[in-house]
Amino acid sequence: MTAKIIDGLTVSQHIKERLKIEIEDLIKLGITPCLATILTGDDPPSLIYVNNKQKSANSIGIKTLDYRLDKSVSEKELIQIIEKLNSDPAVHGILLQLPLPDHLDEDKVINKIDPSKDVDGLTFVNAGLLISNHAKLIPCTPLGIMELLHYYDLNLDGLSVLIINRSNLVGKPLVSLLLEKNATVTVAHTHTKDLAHFSQHADIIITAVGKRESFTLTAEMIKEGAIIIDVGTNRVNGKLCGDIDFDKVEKKAGYVTPVPGGVGPMTICMLLKNTVEASKLAS
């Protein structure tokens, strides 16, 4: 058996084409979707992420505003910028690039974003709406994973899903999204004992650890034909890779996402989708 590759680049391109049409229709109505990005400091990966998000947004017709702040920016100054963007009706989405410098209270700052402009879906309001199945703006990586599963017509009803991550960015939102599709969900984390016991019985494994020096999902840890979604981001000998031992897992799994080219492109694509959704909510 060789797994079918879940191609995030292809799926994201299909979605972007649909978004372009939606944006053209919105512009005809006098609404130009606008995304404001805020970057604090000069962390190289964060710079790359923000540049890619701006470029992708512009490529489909979303207007962007770019705020780049010194890493010493005060919490008060940062919140003032967010409040200014909250009150600007021409701005539909606000993206605060994480992580923030250590002296800033991440939860406090994130929750200053108007929930209707929270295109990362991370405010407490949007997290609560997600749990109750009423969210309009959903965290981008989990939403991207669900779009991939939908595109490949993978019915989740009754399937056993193992999530190896319990973060607010990935694991926790996925629980709500998967339960809504009638999957049976297990969450594993650093304190889980005998991970292989859970992974060997899972129909779907979603792994988002990103610590290749201490964790690799091997072929022995999965069952034949399992669907493997790899959200991990690691560099090994200068090469980007995920959490899984890809070459061996590919020979045993039914479906698998590559790194790069799997979940990554979908995360940015869902940011664009959320921005368009926010612009429609505001109209």
C-alpha positions in Angstrom: 0.0 0.0 0.0 1.1 3.5 -0.8 -0.9 6.4 0.8 -2.8 8.9 -1.3 -1.1 12.3 -0.8 -3.4 15.0 0.5 -2.2 18.0 -1.5 -2.7 21.3 0.4 -1.3 23.4 -2.4 -3.9 22.1 -4.9 -6.8 22.4 -2.4 -5.8 25.9 -1.3 -5.6 27.1 -5.0 -9.1 25.8 -5.6 -10.4 27.7 -2.6 -8.5 30.9 -3.5 -10.2 30.8 -7.0 -13.6 30.7 -5.3 -12.6 33.5 -2.9 -11.5 35.7 -5.9 -15.0 35.5 -7.3 -16.6 36.3 -3.9 -14.3 39.3 -3.5 -15.1 40.6 -7.0 -18.8 40.4 -6.1 -18.2 42.2 -2.8 -16.2 45.0 -4.5 -19.2 45.5 -6.9 -21.2 46.1 -3.7 -18.7 48.7 -2.5 -17.0 46.4 0.0 -13.3 45.7 -0.4 -12.1 43.1 2.2 -9.2 44.5 4.2 -6.8 42.6 6.5 -4.5 44.4 8.9 -1.5 42.5 10.1 0.5 43.5 13.3 4.0 42.2 13.7 6.1 42.9 16.9 9.8 42.5 16.7 12.0 41.0 13.9 11.7 37.2 14.5 12.8 35.8 11.1 10.0 33.1 10.8 7.4 35.6 11.8 8.6 38.0 9.2 8.3 35.3 6.6 4.8 34.3 7.7 3.5 37.9 7.7 5.1 38.6 4.3 3.5 35.4 2.9 0.1 36.3 4.3 0.2 39.8 2.9 1.3 38.5 -0.5 -1.4 35.8 -0.6 -4.1 38.3 0.5 -3.1 40.8 -2.2 -3.0 38.1 -4.9 -6.8 37.5 -4.6 -7.9 41.1 -4.1 -7.8 41.6 -0.4 -6.4 45.0 0.7 -3.8 44.8 3.4 -2.5 47.2 6.1 0.9 46.4 7.5 1.9 47.4 11.1 5.5 46.5 12.1 6.4 47.4 15.6 9.6 47.3 17.6 9.9 44.4 19.9 10.1 46.9 22.8 6.6 48.2 22.0 4.5 48.7 25.2 1.3 46.9 25.8 -0.5 50.2 25.9 0.8 51.2 22.5 -0.1 47.8 20.9 -3.6 47.9 22.4 -4.1 51.5 21.1 -3.3 50.2 17.6 -5.8 47.4 17.9 -8.5 49.7 19.2 -7.9 52.0 16.3 -8.3 49.1 13.9 -11.4 47.9 15.7 -13.1 51.3 15.2 -12.2 51.5 11.5 -15.1 50.2 9.4 -12.8 49.8 6.4 -10.8 47.1 8.3 -12.5 43.7 8.4 -9.8 41.5 9.8 -7.0 41.9 12.3 -4.1 39.5 12.5 -1.8 39.7 15.5 1.3 37.6 14.6 2.3 35.3 17.4 4.3 34.8 19.5 4.5 38.2 21.1 7.6 39.4 23.0 7.7 38.1 26.6 6.8 41.4 28.2 3.4 41.4 26.5 0.4 39.6 28.0 -0.7 37.5 25.0 -4.2 36.6 26.2 -4.9 40.2 27.2 -3.8 41.7 23.9 -5.6 39.1 21.8 -8.8 39.7 23.6 -8.7 43.4 22.7 -9.4 42.4 19.1 -13.0 42.9 18.1 -14.3 39.2 17.9 -16.0 40.1 14.5 -12.5 41.0 13.2 -10.6 38.2 14.9 -9.6 36.3 11.7 -7.4 33.9 13.7 -10.4 32.9 15.8 -8.4 33.1 19.1 -10.4 35.5 21.2 -12.3 34.0 24.2 -15.6 35.0 22.6 -14.8 33.1 19.3 -13.4 30.1 21.3 -16.7 29.9 23.2 -18.8 30.2 20.0 -16.8 27.4 18.5 -17.5 25.1 21.4 -21.2 25.8 21.1 -21.1 25.3 17.2 -21.9 28.9 16.5 -18.5 30.2 15.4 -18.2 32.3 12.2 -14.4 32.8 12.5 -12.5 29.6 13.3 -8.8 29.2 14.0 -7.1 28.8 10.6 -5.1 25.6 10.9 -8.0 23.5 12.3 -10.3 25.0 9.7 -7.8 24.2 7.0 -7.6 20.6 8.2 -11.3 20.2 8.0 -11.3 21.7 4.5 -8.7 19.1 3.4 -10.8 16.2 4.8 -13.9 17.6 3.1 -12.1 18.1 -0.2 -11.0 14.4 -0.3 -14.5 13.3 0.7 -13.3 11.7 3.9 -16.5 11.0 6.0 -15.7 11.4 9.7 -18.9 10.0 11.0 -18.1 7.4 13.7 -14.3 7.4 13.0 -11.8 7.4 15.8 -9.6 10.5 15.7 -6.4 11.0 17.8 -5.2 14.6 18.1 -1.6 14.8 19.4 -1.8 18.4 20.5 -3.9 20.3 23.1 -3.1 23.9 22.2 -5.6 26.7 21.7 -4.3 27.1 18.1 -4.8 23.5 17.0 -5.9 20.7 19.4 -8.7 22.3 21.3 -10.5 23.9 18.3 -10.2 20.6 16.4 -12.0 18.8 19.2 -15.1 20.9 18.6 -14.9 20.7 14.8 -14.5 16.9 14.7 -17.3 16.3 17.3 -19.6 18.4 15.1 -18.9 15.8 12.3 -19.7 12.9 14.7 -16.1 11.7 15.1 -14.9 10.0 18.3 -12.1 12.2 19.5 -9.1 11.5 21.8 -6.5 14.1 22.7 -3.0 13.1 23.6 -0.3 15.3 25.0 3.1 15.3 26.9 1.6 13.5 29.9 -0.2 10.8 27.9 1.0 7.3 28.8 1.5 4.7 26.1 0.7 6.9 23.1 1.1 3.9 20.8 -1.9 2.3 22.4 -4.1 5.1 21.2 -2.4 5.8 17.9 -2.5 2.1 16.7 -6.3 2.1 17.1 -7.0 5.5 15.5 -8.6 5.9 12.1 -7.2 9.4 11.8 -4.2 10.9 13.5 -3.6 14.6 13.6 -0.1 15.3 15.0 1.1 18.9 15.8 4.1 18.4 18.1 7.0 20.1 16.2 9.7 18.7 18.4 11.4 16.2 16.1 14.3 15.7 18.5 12.0 14.1 21.0 9.0 12.9 19.0 8.4 11.2 15.6 5.3 9.3 14.6 6.5 6.1 13.1 4.9 3.5 10.9 4.7 1.1 13.9 2.5 3.6 15.7 -0.3 3.6 13.1 -2.7 1.1 11.8 -3.0 0.0 8.2 -4.9 2.5 6.1 -5.0 5.3 8.7 -5.4 8.9 7.6 -2.4 10.9 8.8 -2.5 14.7 9.0 0.9 16.2 9.8 0.9 19.7 11.3 4.4 19.5 12.7 7.1 21.9 11.5 10.7 20.9 12.1 14.0 21.4 10.5 16.3 18.4 10.3 19.7 19.0 8.7 18.3 22.2 7.3 15.4 20.5 5.6 11.8 21.2 6.5 9.8 18.2 7.7 6.8 17.3 9.9 6.3 15.0 12.8 6.0 11.7 10.9 8.6 9.3 9.5 7.1 10.1 6.1 8.8 7.5 3.8 7.7 4.6 6.0 4.3 6.0 7.1 3.4 6.6 3.5 3.8 2.9 2.8 1.3 2.0 5.5 -1.3 4.8 5.7 -4.3 5.3 3.5 -3.9 9.1 3.2 -1.1 11.4 4.4 -0.2 15.1 4.2 3.3 16.1 3.2 5.4 18.7 4.9 5.8 21.1 3.2 2.8 21.3 0.9 0.1 19.9 3.2 -1.5 21.8 6.0 0.7 24.8 5.7 -0.8 26.3 2.6 -4.3 25.7 4.0 -3.5 27.8 7.1 -2.9 30.9 5.1 -5.8 30.1 2.8 -8.2 30.0 5.7 -6.9 33.3 6.9 -8.0 34.7 3.6 -11.4 32.9 3.9 -11.9 34.3 7.4 -11.1 37.8 6.1 -13.7 37.5 3.4 -16.2 36.1 5.9 -15.6 39.0 8.3 -16.1 41.5 5.5 -19.5 39.8 4.7 -20.5 39.9 8.4 -19.7 43.6 8.5 -21.8 44.5 5.5 
